[in-house]
Amino acid sequence: MPGFELFGDLERQQVNDVLDNGVLMRYGFDGMRNGHWKAKELETALENAFQTNYVQLVSSGTAAVSVALAAAGVGAGDEVIMPTFTFVASFEAIMALGAVPILVDIDDTLALNPESVELAITPKTKAVMVVQMCGSMGDLKALQSICDKHNLLLVEDACQAIGGTYNGKPLGSIGDLGCFSFDFVKTITCGEGGAVITNNKEYYVNADHFSDHGHDHIGNDRGAEAHPILGYNFRISELHAAVGLAQVQRLNEFIGIQRQYLNIFKETLSQVNGVTLRNVPEGGVESGAFFNFFLPDLECTRKVIQGFKEGGIDLCWNYYDNNWHYIRKWDHLKELKSLFPISAEVKEGLKYLETKTFDKSDHYIGRNISCLIKLSWTKEEVQERANKMAQIIKTVLNN
Ligand SMILES: *Cc1c(COP(=O)(O)O)cnc(C)c1O
């Protein structure tokens, strides 16, 4: 997955453009910049890549989620439905706005289970946030129809699925708003950075203002600009945007490599008795950032992971015991370990986590193995790795 693996002259040249004129900020200083507007150029490039009308770059993927929700008016006391399997950023970004994350089960897509989503809807629900985990996606048709029926926003966190598509459309561009991360381990990187994408002009203008202290960005005198709304600083820098501009030019190449390698893993491992592949919804094409599969139970999954370690197969994880991506280890959320007092609404809204269990999620995450796909491997190395994985699984499962 990581764009940092294939990194070089293109990135250096873009960054040097910025350093040569010394304007490290994306706004203002028009006279000094010699025509270099890296963040603006990257936004245009991403509009093309993600086939969307508007892109607002921000400082991170976490910021993108907060900005997307804020841009659509989600805030204090509102409930946002999100999955039990995601990165901690999901609930952080929701809670930063004073909204309440409502965690619900995932299914064999490794994303939101539509039935669990529908059961979790209350009069306070404002948005459903589907997290397109590990290069693939949730059942977007079912989720969209639930959102339509209940008049809810559909927000896509596509941070881990850059380049994946659903019915020919890029992931992130299907919901009302999409969020991306370009941190150092994502498919394309800026070092740190993120983006909100949308076809809704009002949301875009809100995101543009909110992510820069409420600046309306009218005219060319930054100090004289008006502030129609309260905002915050979620800006990306020109240096980071410059790196992204080099990377986005290689996105198709990266996705091509990933998909080729994903197919090798799928073809080899699907031959092994006891291995089931992750369910990809009809019409979906994975980005190939990860290869995911299920084994019969938690015990043999742990044994296979151990076998992989001993056999030199790195970069494969079972998220059941993981600190950062699965509800089981999120005690800091369940116990509300905040540095500062949290609002009564959020405290009350999160009480359900003291007792709620997530059996369906445990059932899938406990049996899942997720393997990162590296761009820097050769095809031969991938085949060799896949063969070795198959052998280890066969030994553990005794077949
Ligand atoms: C990486 C990631 C984020 C956060 O992105 P940052 O740029 O690191 O803040 C959010 N959601 C998911 C699913 C991610 O993988």
Ligand as a Chemical Component Dictionary entry (heavy atoms), coordinates in Angstrom:
data_LIG
# 
_chem_comp.id                   LIG 
_chem_comp.type                 NON-POLYMER 
_chem_comp.pdbx_formal_charge   0 
_chem_comp.three_letter_code    LIG 
# 
loop_
_chem_comp_atom.comp_id 
_chem_comp_atom.atom_id 
_chem_comp_atom.alt_atom_id 
_chem_comp_atom.type_symbol 
_chem_comp_atom.charge 
_chem_comp_atom.model_Cartn_x 
_chem_comp_atom.model_Cartn_y 
_chem_comp_atom.model_Cartn_z 
_chem_comp_atom.pdbx_ordinal 
LIG C1 C1 C 0 -5.253 6.617  8.280  1  
LIG C2 C2 C 0 -6.697 6.640  8.550  2  
LIG C3 C3 C 0 -7.347 7.763  9.059  3  
LIG C4 C4 C 0 -6.618 8.970  9.554  4  
LIG O1 O1 O 0 -5.748 9.550  8.682  5  
LIG P1 P1 P 0 -4.541 10.477 9.212  6  
LIG O2 O2 O 0 -4.120 11.189 7.983  7  
LIG O3 O3 O 0 -3.477 9.556  9.732  8  
LIG O4 O4 O 0 -5.088 11.381 10.250 9  
LIG C5 C5 C 0 -8.717 7.744  9.188  10 
LIG N1 N1 N 0 -9.429 6.651  8.843  11 
LIG C6 C6 C 0 -8.840 5.536  8.385  12 
LIG C7 C7 C 0 -9.678 4.366  8.007  13 
LIG C8 C8 C 0 -7.460 5.480  8.240  14 
LIG O5 O5 O 0 -6.877 4.362  7.819  15 
# 
loop_
_chem_comp_bond.comp_id 
_chem_comp_bond.atom_id_1 
_chem_comp_bond.atom_id_2 
_chem_comp_bond.value_order 
_chem_comp_bond.pdbx_ordinal 
LIG C1 C2 SING 1  
LIG C2 C3 SING 2  
LIG C2 C8 DOUB 3  
LIG C3 C4 SING 4  
LIG C3 C5 DOUB 5  
LIG C4 O1 SING 6  
LIG O1 P1 SING 7  
LIG P1 O2 DOUB 8  
LIG P1 O3 SING 9  
LIG P1 O4 SING 10 
LIG C5 N1 SING 11 
LIG N1 C6 DOUB 12 
LIG C6 C7 SING 13 
LIG C6 C8 SING 14 
LIG C8 O5 SING 15 
# 
